[in-house]
Amino acid sequence: MDFLDVHVDKDNRLYVDPSAIRYAAKAGEPWATSAYRALTDFFDEILRRLKNASRHRDGESMLTEFHEPRETRLGMSKFGYDGSGASREIGERIWAAIKDNPLCLIEVPILKRVEHLPMFVDDLSNDRVSDLTSRIIFDKLVAFTLDQATKHPSITLGEPMEFQVWDTAAGVWSTKTYALPDAGTAKQEPLLLVPKHVVFHSLRMSNRGYWSVPVLGAVQDSQTTIGGNGKPIAPSKESLKDRDDLKDNIRETNQQWTEREWIQRRTNLLERYEEFVDGKFTPLDDDEILNRLGL
């Protein structure tokens, strides 16, 4: 079975990870390639609007007007799968963090993907990145769901309903009508199936992971000296992690050193981190998924 078999009436503590989609797309997987293109097109459009002051309101609306995709049943909340309805506030914080960010405004942006946001936006949880990712690729998930329904006749479709989708051609949030599987709950709610290989128990690209690997690595390199014996002397990563100026505000440190490395050395720390994450990438196996879902 290629899709995630979720609880339909409560939270499932797994998340759609945009890094997993990118990784599968790099491997040539057709569905992931289509989904990743949708993600990149979406953020490219945000960057275009960000660089045009007359379109700032339109750019912000891309991030504030998406609805949480409750149909996946993924994420974590205090009140079941229905989420907390915080999309507008989260979108406003994302826009505020990127609107004047030099990493977005340079000719070839460095901060240019949904998966990059947690490194530079405060309190951007796994839930919210998963929600935004799922909504951007909603129509790709619908195509996957309908394909699975064809392969598995036991999956029955409910009545057609309207769902929010991103219209790439028009550059707006719009609606489309789809008949999705019936979740089998008393309210006859729709269920959107998600490929197992694009979910994880957290985001692979995290603010602390970025800080501890490429950012502190850059600090380490900058403070390496040559000893009397001709050998390099570098501060340990552990000693750097204890420095107040580096640990008190991790996202600020991430911002400062990402800019510094690009300006001084033309080194893209985000690309380095992607390579590091990809080198350690392993999808969840079925046993791990069952354990996470409590099945």
Disulfide bonds with the S-S distance in Angstrom:
none
